[in-house]
């Protein structure tokens, strides 16, 4: 049974940092890329970062490039999204999604507010 669990969200002031994590089980974690998405209230889910399986190649949406860094620890079946210089527009539920699969976690809430 596949299980995807995100954690590490929270409330942070503008300019602050958070590093959500995504722990997976039930499938060969190292064989799949991991994508991070976010969904703000009333808006569609948007892909913001992906970390691949070959040399951990990363891609980022322009909205987070230079501020967010995706990483993975295959020994721990865990992916991370280091988020720096957070702004109110980054407020959303953050989800991870191994690609290409149909598996999703429940997400972790990130709120950026003074």
Helices and strands as residue ranges (DSSP letters): E 3-7, E 10-12, E 18-25, G 29-31, E 33-39, E 46-51, E 58-60, E 68-73, G 74-76, E 78-83, G 88-90, E 92-99, E 108-112
